[in-house]
Amino acid sequence: MLLCMRFFVVPALCAMAWAQSPDGRAAFQSRCTGCHGVDGNGGEHAPTILTTLATRNDEELATIIRDGVPRKGMPAFKELPPGEVTSLVAFMRTLTQARQGRRGGPPVRIKVTLTDGATLDGFAIARTSRELQLRTDDQKIHLLRKAGEQYRKVTSQADWPSMHGQFSGNRYSALKQINQSNVGKMAVKWVFAVPNSGRLQGTPQVHEGVMYVTNTNTVIALDAGSGARLWEYTKQPTQGLVGNARSPGNNRSVTIAGDRVFMQTDHAHLVALNRHTGQVVWDTEMADFKANYNATGSLLAVENLVVAGTAGGEQGVRGFLAAYDQTTGKEVWRTWTIPAKGEPGSETWDGIDIAHGGGPTWLTGSYDPESKTIYWPTGNAGPDFNGDNRKGDNLYTCSILALDVMTGKLKWHFQPTPHDEWDWDAVQPLVLVDTAWKGQARKLLLQANRNGFLYVLDRTDGKLLLASPMVKKLTWAKEIAPDGRPVMNPNSVPTTEGQLICPAVEGAANFFSTSYNPATRLFYVNTLERCAVYTRRVTPPWQAGSGYSGGGGRRDPDDKPRKILRAFNIETGKPVWEIPQEGPGDTWTGTLSTAGGLVIFGDDGGALAAADAATGKRLWSYPFTENLHTSPMTYMFDNKQYVSIINGSVVYVFGTE
Ligand code: HEC
């Protein structure tokens, strides 16, 4: 097909493919998307055709297709059967333009003078009396602010280019313009409502002045200083998809490197977009969604790679983590989290379920550039809640993996929850910290695990240094032995009738953010005190297009759940202070700590709040209408610090000035 489109060397084959094209969509896909991109919004070899659609009638479009624009590199499609040109044109009319700017309408060409005397000439993407977002002919975006009759260029001075903002996975920021003395004045500076979205789970990302927000199959680029929309990439939801990405599903982040924004589609494709235009540069299928794979935005751009994972732990996928070349989208390595029969680790699976063992990789991992090690957490074993057909530890589910970044080779693993029957995953952020620990300089990895324990590991070899209970409601294990294995209590596994076990399925922690502040030496975790009645049932055989579950967890009417923000001493594992919250115990929101002496966190009562990082004294809060399912971040734009979080479908940006 590619040969047919680009080089026209096999005319017979081409003619055959054409004759079989049943409709305009198929014809467009086989002939045009290779150059113009899947939605006609522009691709690797040709720009968008959607601007042309607005200015040409059907007859003119048909002529362009038949005669091409040879001068400009648009090939002529002379030998198409007559009906096909008509159906191509009809299909092109259904394409919608990547929405540009706030107000729509035709783009206006303008020329402005900058404060240094230079001029800029391009199309206004958006414009108010105070600001202008301009696209120059090289497709670059310029963010401008009025300065008298002229304009000055603005951008960001501190970025947040991945889900956790830093390779370390630690949501700690050295910014301190917003601090204990002025946080009380923090107010909303702008908001942006993400269209067609339900309750979002993402963290906004900022790179060189532009904020990127995500929804399932959607990336929107905004001026990070004002919220003006620059472009939007959207793809229709995939029909027949199962899993957490199914519309209205979850997408937690993109990641940015060089001139590209990397995003995941609901159906587990990794897509590179041009970060100035939102146009598709390449699109790589990570795995077949028909085998229950889906993706929720778990990716990290490191070295020349994008390392990315998938979801599908409740649908019985075989988990893997893979790395793709940033330039070409080609897969560089793939490491399965479930061994094949006979491979090391397969001896920890006794029974048929190794074939659908889970171990998904749905949360963004962390990276240590010095040792070139990727740290990635893995999810539950499949089926969840019932381990009858997978006796043993079930490696590498519910694990923390350390992998060589260039090869994907496993350096070590640590499994907080062997033989998981509670759907706990180990999919919580991995926080890399270099600090003195009990008097010795250490390279640490911290994790507030869903199973209720706080883990401190030596990240050079995966050895356990400390495992300590984070919550009071913890009944499944007495303690963690020095070798890292839990010492189980009786009555701690799901039963047919139901067994009360703590923590609940939601976990004592979850995917939301945690942070370690080097000034206070405290680790901030928004913990959940909650139990559940765990049940198990016979799992029907695995099926494509269905869930693969062996039970569940239901509410215990006598159990009153409670969220408590705890600041842990990482040498003792004990909380130094706590903020118990009044609320339903159903928020999924984490913490951010800053050099301004603050810990900023989502409060279960429905608010974004700030407290003194050393003492836990509450300093500020802003009430929301919906429970938070997202975590906060911070950045600096035009030399002002901002804090941002998404509530429901609305991006909120707070500042003090
Ligand atoms: C080999 C790559 C390639 C393929 C395949 C291709 N195009 Fe193009 N197309 C181009 C280039 C390059 C341009 C010129 C862009 C410019 O104006 O600089 C272009 C321009 C166009 C234009 C705008 C022309 C104008 O004068 O405004 C339309 C419409 C268009 N293509 C439609 C199609 C359709 C429909 C198909 C599939 C039947 C297709 N193209 C296939 C490369 C391609």
Boltz pocket constraint, residues with backbone or C-beta under 6 A from the ligand:
constraints:
  - pocket:
      binder: B
      contacts: [[A, 5], [A, 6], [A, 27], [A, 28], [A, 31], [A, 32], [A, 33], [A, 34], [A, 35], [A, 36], [A, 45], [A, 46], [A, 47], [A, 48], [A, 49], [A, 52], [A, 61], [A, 64], [A, 65], [A, 69], [A, 72], [A, 73], [A, 74], [A, 75], [A, 77], [A, 88], [A, 92]]
      max_distance: 6.0
